[in-house]
Amino acid sequence: MIPNGYLMFEDENFIESSVAKLNALRKSGQFCDVRLQVCGHEMLAHRAVLACCSPYLFEIFNSDSDPHGVSHVKFDDLNPEAVEVLLNYAYTAQLKADKELVKDVYSAAKKLKMDRVKQVCGDYLLSRMDVTSCISYRNFASCMGDARLLNKVDAYIQEHLLQISEEEEFLKLPRLKLEVQTLYYSADHKLLDGNLLDGQAEVFGSDDDHIQFVQKKPPRENGHKQISSSSTGCLSSPNATVQSPKHEWKIVASEKTSNNTYLCLAVLDGIFCVIFLHGRNSPQSSPTSTPKLTKSLSFEMQPDELIEKPMSPMQYARSGLGTAEMNGKLIAAGGYNREECLRTVECYDPHTDHWSFLAPMRTPRARFQMAVLMGQLYVVGGSNGHSDDLSCGEMYDPNIDDWIPVPELRTNRCNAGVCALNGKLYIVGGSDPYGQKGLKNCDVFDPITKSWTSCAPLNIRRHQSAVCELGGYLYIIGGAESWNCLNTVERYNPENNTWSLIAPMNVARRGAGVAVLDGKLFVGGGFDGSHAISCVEMYDPNKNEWKMMGNMTSPRSNAGIATVGNTIYAVGGFDGNEFLNTVEVYNLESNEWSPYTKIFQF
C-alpha cells in the first residue's frame, strides 16, 4: 500500500524469523555478551534480550561498570535446566518445560523477577493438583511466599479435607490433640458454661481473627452473638485486634467428624500440622499435657439468617471471554486482560459463591463464544493475542477435566457467535481475516461425523454479535457490519435452512451478551459506537417485540452473560476504563441487577 505517497510494507514473517535466528546465535555463542554460571554450568546469552524480560538481570546489567564488556552472573541455587527453559522463553516467547521441571522453572522465574512466567507455572501446578499432591503444593507455595497461589491451594484443601485426610502426605504431618471447654458470655455479663445451654447452642467461627462465638438460638429475639472462650485460648471481644505473629498462624481447613469432634489443618507458628479437637461437655481443668495456643480456633459454622454480601469475583479480569452454563455451574474461559490473552478457565458455584479452576485451554483465546453440546463444552475460533483469527477448536470433557482438539474450521474466525442447536454446533458471522468487515458465513459441526459443513448465509454481515438458541431457532443479535453498530436481529430456522429478519433492538450494540430466561431473550451491555453501555433489553418471541429492562450496575462491553438455574449472570467485560473480574445477577421479579448474593449469617 502507498497511502499519501509513502511506501508501507509489513513482513509478517520477519519477527518470527529474526527471533529464531537470534536464539540460534545464542546457542552457538555468537555475539554473546553475558555469561551465566548456574551451579557449575555456563550459559551464554545476549544482554539486551535478557534485560528486556528479567527486571532482576536488568538491574545487574545496568549497574555494570563496563557496559560494553561481558557480564558475569552467578547462581548457586537454581536448576540449570530451568534456567535454560527461561532463556528459550526470553528468545522465543514459548515456555516449554517437562511437568517435573515446572516447580524449578517457577523458582528461577521468581529469582529473575519474571512474574508472568511465575504466574503461568503457578496456574499449571494448580491445574494438576489433586488430593495426593495438594499438601506438597501448599508447602511449595508457602516457601515461595506466593499469596495468590497459597490462597487457591487452601481453598482446594478446605473443599477436599476429608479425602486429603486419607492420603500419605497428610498422615506424615505433626499432630496435636486438644480438649476444649466451651464457655459463653451472657447478656448480663456473666461467663457461663456452654453445657448450661442444654444442647441449644452452636459453636461457630468468624473469618476475622479466628474469634470463636457461641450462639444461643431460642428465644429468637435473643439471637445476638455472644463471646466464648476455651480452656486453651484467651477471652476476646468482637472488636479485638489480633496481632499477626512473626510466623504464619492460620486455620486452613476444618471439618466436623462427630457431634463433638473436629478435624483441622492449621499452620501454627509456621508449622503445618493436624489438629484433632474434642469438645468437653462439663467444666474441668485443662490437662497439663495440653499445649496453650496464643489464638482461639474457628470451627463449624451454623446459619442464623440470610444476609447479602458482594459476589466473589473471578481470579482474573476478562474481556472478550466465553461463558456457558454446565452442570449447574457458570463457566468463564479465556478472554483478554491488560497484559495478555488467557488460557485459564474458572468455574463458579452459585451455592457456595466460590470460583475454582478447571483445566486450562490448550490455546490462549479471546473474542470467541462457547457452547455446551452433549454434556461437553466447545470453543472454536477467536484470537490468541498475536493472530487476529484462529481456526482451531477444542472440547472440554468434565469427566477427565481436560481439553481435546476438535476438527479445525474451514476458515479462520474471530468475533463469531457459537451456539448448540438440535445436537449440532453452529458458528455464525465473525470477522474477515483483516478484521475490517463482518462475515455472512454460517457453519455447522456434527459431533458424530466430526465434520464442518456450511449452511445458509446471514442477510447482513456481522461480527461481535450475540448468539443463542430459543424455541428450536437460532438468533443472532446486533454486532457490527464493519465498525458501525447494528440493532438488527436475524433468526435461523434449521428445518428450511433460512435466515429471516425479525424486530430490531431499541439500542444498536456490538460485543453484547445474551441469555434465555422464562422463554425470552435478554441482551445486555456491549458497545454502542462511543462507549460501553449497561442497558438491557428483552425480546418476547410471541409478540416479536423488544422491551427495555433494568440496567446492569456496571457498563460491560464484551462481557459474558449466561443463565444458571433461574438466574442470569453477567461476568467480566470492559467498562470503558478497566477490565472487570466482577459478577452481577438479574432478578426477574424486581427487574433489577445486583452485585450481591444472599448467604447465611453466622
C-alpha positions in Angstrom: 0.0 0.0 0.0 1.2 3.5 -0.7 -1.1 6.0 1.2 -0.2 9.6 0.8 2.8 8.8 -1.3 4.6 6.7 1.4 5.7 3.2 0.9 4.4 0.9 3.7 5.2 -2.8 3.9 4.7 -5.3 6.8 6.7 -8.5 6.7 4.6 -10.9 8.8 7.4 -13.5 8.9 10.2 -11.0 9.9 9.8 -11.1 13.7 9.4 -14.9 13.9 12.4 -15.4 11.6 14.6 -12.9 13.5 13.7 -14.4 16.8 14.6 -17.9 15.6 18.0 -16.6 14.2 18.7 -14.7 17.5 18.2 -17.9 19.5 20.4 -19.8 17.2 23.1 -17.2 17.7 22.8 -17.7 21.5 23.1 -21.4 21.2 26.2 -21.1 19.1 27.7 -18.5 21.3 27.9 -15.8 18.6 27.8 -12.1 19.6 27.0 -13.1 23.2 27.9 -10.6 26.0 26.5 -12.4 29.1 27.9 -15.5 30.9 25.5 -17.1 33.3 27.1 -19.5 35.8 24.4 -21.8 37.1 25.6 -24.5 39.5 28.7 -25.0 37.5 27.0 -24.8 34.1 28.0 -21.9 31.8 25.3 -20.4 29.6 25.8 -17.7 27.0 23.3 -15.1 26.0 22.7 -11.5 24.9 22.4 -8.8 27.5 19.8 -6.8 25.7 17.5 -9.8 25.3 17.7 -10.8 29.0 17.3 -7.3 30.2 14.0 -7.0 28.4 12.4 -10.0 30.1 14.1 -10.0 33.5 14.0 -6.9 35.8 16.4 -8.7 38.1 19.1 -9.0 35.3 18.3 -5.5 34.0 19.3 -4.1 37.4 22.5 -6.1 37.4 23.4 -5.1 33.8 22.5 -1.5 34.5 25.0 -1.4 37.4 27.9 -2.9 35.4 30.9 -0.7 35.5 31.8 -1.7 31.9 28.6 -1.7 29.9 30.4 -2.8 26.8 32.2 -5.7 28.3 31.0 -9.2 29.1 28.6 -9.5 32.1 29.1 -12.4 34.5 26.2 -13.5 36.7 26.4 -16.5 39.1 23.6 -18.5 40.5 24.2 -21.3 43.0 20.6 -22.0 43.9 18.9 -22.5 40.5 18.4 -25.6 38.3 20.4 -25.2 35.1 17.6 -26.9 33.1 15.1 -24.5 34.5 17.3 -21.5 33.5 17.6 -22.9 30.0 13.8 -23.1 29.8 13.7 -19.4 30.7 16.4 -18.5 28.2 14.4 -20.2 25.4 11.3 -18.3 26.6 13.2 -15.0 26.5 14.2 -15.5 22.9 11.0 -17.3 21.5 8.1 -16.3 23.9 7.4 -20.0 24.2 7.6 -21.7 27.6 8.2 -25.4 27.3 9.0 -27.4 30.4 8.6 -31.1 31.5 6.0 -31.4 34.2 8.7 -32.4 36.7 10.6 -29.2 36.0 7.8 -26.7 36.5 8.5 -26.0 40.2 12.1 -25.3 39.4 11.1 -23.0 36.5 8.8 -21.2 38.9 11.7 -20.8 41.4 14.0 -19.5 38.7 11.4 -17.1 37.4 10.8 -15.8 40.9 14.6 -15.2 41.3 14.7 -13.4 38.0 11.5 -11.4 38.7 9.8 -12.9 35.6 6.3 -12.5 37.1 4.4 -13.6 34.0 6.2 -16.9 33.9 5.8 -17.4 37.6 2.0 -16.9 37.2 1.8 -19.4 34.3 3.8 -22.0 36.2 1.5 -21.5 39.3 -1.6 -21.9 37.2 -0.2 -25.1 35.7 0.5 -26.5 39.2 -3.0 -25.7 40.2 -4.4 -27.5 37.2 -2.5 -30.7 38.1 -3.2 -30.5 41.9 -5.2 -33.4 43.5 -5.7 -34.7 47.0 -2.5 -36.6 46.9 -0.3 -33.6 46.0 -2.0 -30.6 47.5 -0.1 -30.6 50.8 3.3 -30.6 49.0 2.0 -27.8 46.7 1.0 -25.8 49.7 4.5 -26.2 51.2 5.9 -25.1 47.9 3.6 -22.0 47.7 4.4 -21.1 51.3 8.1 -21.5 50.7 7.8 -19.2 47.6 5.8 -16.7 49.5 3.1 -16.6 46.8 -0.1 -15.4 48.5 -2.2 -15.9 45.3 -1.1 -19.5 44.9 -1.4 -20.2 48.6 -5.0 -18.9 48.8 -6.1 -21.1 45.9 -4.4 -24.2 47.4 -6.0 -23.5 50.7 -9.4 -23.2 49.1 -8.9 -26.6 47.5 -7.8 -28.2 50.8 -10.9 -26.8 52.5 -13.1 -28.3 49.8 -11.5 -31.8 49.9 -10.3 -32.1 53.5 -11.8 -35.5 54.3 -10.4 -37.1 51.1 -7.0 -35.5 51.9 -7.0 -36.9 55.4 -6.7 -40.4 54.0 -3.5 -39.6 51.9 0.1 -40.4 52.9 1.2 -36.8 53.0 -1.5 -35.9 55.5 -0.6 -38.9 57.7 3.1 -37.7 57.9 2.1 -34.2 59.3 2.7 -33.3 63.0 -0.4 -33.9 65.1 -1.9 -32.0 68.0 -4.8 -33.3 70.2 -6.8 -30.7 72.1 -9.7 -30.8 74.5 -11.9 -27.7 74.6 -14.4 -26.5 77.2 -16.9 -24.1 75.6 -18.0 -21.0 77.6 -20.2 -18.2 76.6 -20.5 -14.6 77.8 -24.2 -13.9 78.7 -26.2 -10.8 78.2 -25.9 -10.0 81.9 -22.1 -10.0 81.7 -21.5 -13.5 83.2 -19.1 -16.1 81.8 -21.1 -19.3 81.8 -20.5 -23.0 80.9 -21.7 -23.9 77.4 -23.2 -27.1 78.9 -25.9 -25.0 80.6 -27.4 -24.3 77.2 -28.7 -27.9 77.1 -27.7 -28.5 73.6 -29.3 -25.3 72.3 -26.0 -23.7 71.5 -24.0 -24.0 68.3 -20.3 -23.1 68.1 -19.3 -21.1 65.1 -16.4 -19.0 64.0 -15.5 -15.7 62.5 -13.2 -15.4 59.5 -11.9 -12.2 61.1 -9.0 -13.1 63.5 -10.4 -16.5 64.3 -12.7 -15.3 67.1 -14.9 -18.0 68.4 -18.6 -17.5 69.3 -21.5 -19.3 70.9 -25.0 -18.5 69.8 -28.0 -19.4 72.0 -30.8 -20.0 69.5 -34.1 -19.7 71.4 -35.7 -17.3 72.1 -35.3 -15.9 68.6 -35.2 -12.2 69.7 -32.2 -13.0 71.9 -30.2 -14.4 69.0 -27.4 -11.8 69.2 -23.9 -13.1 69.2 -22.1 -14.0 72.4 -18.4 -14.3 73.0 -16.8 -17.5 74.1 -13.5 -18.7 75.4 -11.8 -22.1 75.6 -9.5 -23.7 78.0 -6.7 -23.4 75.5 -7.4 -19.8 74.3 -7.9 -16.4 75.7 -11.1 -14.4 76.1 -11.6 -11.9 73.2 -14.1 -9.3 72.3 -15.7 -8.9 68.9 -13.7 -5.8 68.2 -10.3 -7.1 69.4 -7.4 -6.9 67.0 -5.2 -10.0 67.0 -1.6 -9.1 66.3 -0.1 -11.1 63.5 2.7 -13.3 64.9 6.1 -13.5 63.4 5.3 -16.7 61.6 2.1 -17.8 59.9 -0.9 -18.7 62.0 -3.9 -19.9 60.1 -6.8 -22.4 60.1 -6.5 -23.7 56.6 -9.5 -26.2 56.7 -11.8 -27.8 59.2 -14.5 -30.5 59.2 -16.8 -31.8 61.9 -16.3 -35.5 62.2 -18.8 -36.3 65.0 -21.0 -34.4 67.4 -18.2 -33.0 69.4 -15.0 -33.8 67.4 -13.4 -31.6 64.7 -10.6 -32.3 62.3 -8.4 -29.3 61.3 -5.4 -28.5 59.2 -3.6 -25.4 60.5 -0.4 -23.5 60.4 0.8 -22.8 63.9 3.8 -20.5 64.2 4.8 -21.5 60.6 4.4 -25.3 61.2 1.8 -27.1 59.1 0.0 -29.6 61.3 -3.1 -31.6 62.0 -5.4 -30.7 65.0 -7.9 -33.1 66.5 -10.2 -31.2 68.7 -12.6 -32.8 71.2 -15.2 -30.7 73.0 -15.9 -31.4 76.6 -19.5 -31.3 78.0 -18.7 -30.3 81.6 -16.2 -28.0 83.2 -12.9 -29.4 84.2 -9.4 -28.1 84.5 -7.2 -28.1 81.4 -4.9 -31.2 81.2 -1.3 -30.3 81.9 -0.3 -32.0 78.7 -2.5 -29.7 76.5 -0.3 -27.0 74.9 -1.5 -23.5 75.3 -2.2 -21.6 72.0 -2.0 -17.9 71.5 -5.1 -17.9 69.2 -8.5 -19.4 69.6 -9.6 -21.6 66.7 -12.7 -21.3 64.5 -14.6 -24.4 63.6 -18.1 -25.3 62.5 -20.5 -22.5 61.4 -24.3 -22.7 61.8 -26.6 -20.3 59.9 -28.6 -17.7 61.6 -30.3 -15.6 58.9 -29.8 -14.6 55.3 -27.7 -11.6 54.6 -26.3 -10.0 51.4 -22.6 -9.9 50.6 -20.7 -8.9 47.4 -20.4 -11.8 45.0 -16.9 -13.4 44.8 -15.0 -12.0 41.8 -13.1 -14.2 39.3 -9.4 -14.7 39.9 -8.7 -13.0 36.5 -10.2 -9.9 34.9 -11.5 -10.9 31.5 -12.9 -9.2 28.4 -13.9 -11.0 25.3 -14.3 -14.2 27.3 -16.5 -17.2 26.6 -19.2 -18.2 29.1 -21.7 -21.0 29.4 -23.7 -23.0 32.0 -22.6 -26.6 32.6 -23.9 -28.9 35.3 -25.4 -26.1 37.3 -22.2 -24.0 37.3 -21.1 -20.9 35.5 -18.0 -21.4 33.3 -15.8 -18.5 32.3 -12.9 -19.1 29.9 -10.2 -17.2 28.2 -10.5 -13.5 27.3 -8.1 -10.6 27.5 -6.8 -8.6 30.4 -4.4 -5.7 30.0 -1.4 -8.0 29.9 -2.3 -11.0 27.8 -4.7 -13.4 26.2 -5.8 -16.0 28.7 -6.0 -19.9 28.7 -7.4 -20.2 32.2 -10.9 -21.5 32.8 -12.8 -20.6 36.0 -16.0 -22.3 37.4 -18.5 -20.6 39.7 -20.7 -22.5 42.1 -23.8 -20.3 42.9 -24.5 -22.4 46.0 -21.1 -21.6 47.7 -20.3 -18.3 45.9 -16.9 -19.8 45.1 -14.7 -19.8 42.0 -12.4 -22.7 41.2 -10.2 -23.5 38.3 -10.8 -26.1 35.6 -8.0 -27.4 33.3 -6.8 -24.5 31.1 -7.5 -24.5 27.4 -4.7 -25.7 25.1 -4.7 -22.4 23.2 -5.0 -18.8 24.6 -8.1 -17.2 23.1 -10.4 -14.3 23.3 -13.1 -12.8 21.2 -14.9 -16.1 21.0 -18.1 -17.7 22.3 -18.6 -21.2 23.6 -21.5 -23.7 24.0 -22.4 -26.9 25.7 -23.2 -29.8 23.4 -24.0 -33.3 24.6 -22.6 -32.5 28.0 -19.3 -31.2 26.8 -18.0 -27.7 26.3 -16.9 -26.4 22.9 -14.8 -23.4 22.0 -13.8 -22.5 18.4 -12.1 -19.7 16.7 -11.2 -16.4 18.3 -7.9 -14.6 18.7 -4.8 -15.7 20.7 -3.5 -12.2 21.1 -1.0 -12.5 18.3 -3.1 -13.6 15.4 -6.5 -12.0 14.8 -8.1 -15.2 13.7 -7.9 -18.8 14.8 -9.3 -21.8 13.0 -8.6 -24.3 15.8 -11.2 -25.5 18.3 -11.2 -27.7 21.4 -13.7 -29.5 23.6 -13.7 -29.8 27.4 -14.7 -33.2 28.8 -15.7 -32.7 32.5 -15.2 -36.5 33.2 -11.4 -36.2 32.7 -11.0 -32.4 33.3 -9.1 -31.9 30.1 -9.5 -30.2 26.7 -9.4 -32.3 23.4 -8.8 -30.7 20.0 -11.7 -30.8 17.5 -11.5 -30.5 13.7 -10.5 -27.0 12.6 -12.8 -24.6 11.0 -12.7 -24.3 7.2 -11.7 -20.6 7.6 -10.2 -18.6 10.4 -12.9 -16.9 12.5 -12.7 -14.2 15.2 -15.6 -12.4 16.9 -18.0 -15.1 15.8 -21.1 -16.4 17.5 -21.3 -20.0 18.7 -24.4 -21.9 19.8 -25.7 -25.5 20.1 -28.9 -26.4 18.3 -30.5 -29.8 17.7 -27.4 -31.8 18.7 -25.1 -29.7 16.4 -22.7 -26.8 16.9 -23.1 -23.6 14.9 -20.6 -20.8 14.3 -22.2 -17.7 12.8 -20.7 -14.5 11.4 -17.4 -13.2 12.7 -14.5 -11.0 11.3 -12.8 -11.4 8.0 -9.1 -12.1 8.0 -8.2 -8.4 8.2 -10.8 -7.7 11.0 -12.4 -4.9 9.0 -15.7 -6.4 7.9 -18.2 -8.8 9.3 -19.0 -12.1 7.6 -22.2 -13.7 6.5 -20.8 -17.2 6.9 -22.6 -19.8 8.9 -21.1 -23.3 9.5 -22.3 -26.3 11.5 -20.4 -29.0 13.2 -21.7 -32.6 13.6 -20.1 -34.3 16.7 -21.0 -37.7 15.2 -19.2 -37.3 11.9 -16.8 -34.7 13.3 -17.1 -32.6 10.2 -18.0 -29.0 9.4 -20.4 -28.1 6.6 -21.9 -24.8 5.5 -25.5 -23.6 5.8 -27.4 -20.6 4.6 -25.6 -17.3 5.0 -26.8 -14.4 7.0 -28.7 -11.5 5.4 -26.3 -8.9 6.9 -22.5 -9.1 7.6 -21.9 -9.3 11.3 -19.1 -9.7 13.9 -19.2 -9.2 17.7 -22.8 -10.4 17.7 -24.7 -12.2 20.5 -25.9 -15.6 19.5 -28.3 -18.1 21.3 -30.9 -20.7 20.9 -34.6 -20.4 21.8 -37.6 -22.5 20.9 -35.7 -24.5 18.3 -34.5 -21.4 16.5 -31.0 -19.8 16.4 -30.9 -16.0 17.0 -28.0 -13.6 16.1 -28.4 -10.2 17.6 -26.7 -6.9 16.9 -23.0 -6.8 16.2 -21.3 -4.6 13.6 -21.1 -4.7 9.9 -17.7 -3.1 9.7 -17.4 -0.8 12.8 -21.0 0.6 12.7 -23.1 -1.0 15.4 -26.2 -2.8 14.4 -29.6 -3.1 16.1 -30.9 -5.7 13.6 -31.7 -9.3 14.6 -31.9 -12.5 12.5 -33.5 -15.8 13.2 -32.4 -19.2 11.7 -34.9 -21.9 11.0 -33.0 -25.2 10.8 -35.9 -27.0 9.1 -35.8 -25.0 5.9 -32.2 -23.6 6.3 -33.2 -19.9 6.1 -32.4 -16.7 8.0 -35.1 -14.1 8.4 -35.0 -10.6 9.9 -37.2 -10.0 13.0 -37.9 -7.0 15.1 -34.8 -4.9 15.7 -33.5 -3.9 19.2 -34.0 -0.5 20.6 -30.3 0.1 21.0 -27.6 -0.7 18.4 -24.7 -2.6 20.0 -21.8 -4.8 19.4 -20.0 -7.0 22.0 -23.2 -7.6 23.9 -24.1 -10.8 25.8 -27.3 -12.8 25.6 -29.1 -15.3 27.9 -32.5 -17.0 27.9 -34.9 -16.8 30.9 -38.6 -17.6 31.1 -38.8 -18.2 27.4 -37.4 -14.8 26.5 -34.1 -13.4 25.3 -32.2 -10.9 27.5 -29.4 -8.9 25.8 -27.2 -6.8 28.0 -24.2 -4.4 27.7 -22.0 -4.1 24.7 -20.6 -1.1 22.9 -22.8 1.4 21.2 -20.1 3.0 19.0 -18.9 5.6 21.5 -18.8 3.9 24.9 -19.5 0.7 26.9 -23.2 0.5 28.0 -25.1 -1.1 30.8 -28.6 -1.1 29.3 -30.5 -4.4 28.9 -33.5 -5.3 26.7 -35.8 -8.3 26.5 -37.2 -10.0 23.4 -40.6 -11.7 23.6 -40.8 -14.2 20.6 -44.6 -14.4 21.0 -45.0 -10.7 20.5 -41.9 -10.2 18.3 -41.0 -7.1 20.2 -38.2 -5.7 22.4 -38.6 -4.0 25.7 -36.1 -2.1 27.8 -35.3 -3.6 31.2 -33.4 -2.7 34.3 -29.8 -1.6 33.7 -26.8 -3.6 34.9 -24.9 -2.0 37.8 -21.8 -1.5 35.6 -21.2 -0.9 31.9 -19.9 -4.1 30.3 -18.6 -4.5 26.8 -17.5 -7.9 25.6 -18.7 -9.5 28.9 -20.1 -13.0 29.4 -23.8 -13.4 30.1 -25.4 -16.8 30.9 -28.3 -18.3 32.7 -27.6 -20.7 35.6 -30.7 -22.2 37.3 -33.2 -19.4 37.1 -30.7 -16.6 37.4 -28.9 -14.6 34.7 -25.3 -13.8 35.5 -23.1 -11.1 33.9 -19.4 -11.5 34.4 -16.2 -9.7 33.3 -16.1 -7.4 30.3 -14.7 -3.9 29.9 -16.4 -0.8 31.4 -14.5 1.8 29.4 -11.7 2.1 31.9 -10.9 -1.2 33.4 -11.1 -4.9 32.6 -13.5 -6.5 35.0 -13.5 -9.6 37.2 -16.8 -8.7 38.9 -20.1 -10.6 38.7 -23.7 -9.4 39.0 -27.1 -11.1 38.8 -30.5 -10.3 37.4 -33.7 -10.6 39.5 -36.7 -11.1 37.1 -39.3 -10.3 39.8 -37.8 -6.9 40.7 -36.3 -6.2 37.3 -33.0 -5.3 39.0 -29.4 -6.2 38.7 -27.3 -6.7 41.8 -23.6 -7.4 42.6 -24.7 -9.1 45.8 -25.6 -12.7 46.7 -27.6 -13.9 49.7 -25.8 -16.1 52.2 -26.4 -17.3 55.7 -25.2 -15.0 58.5 -23.2 -16.7 61.2 
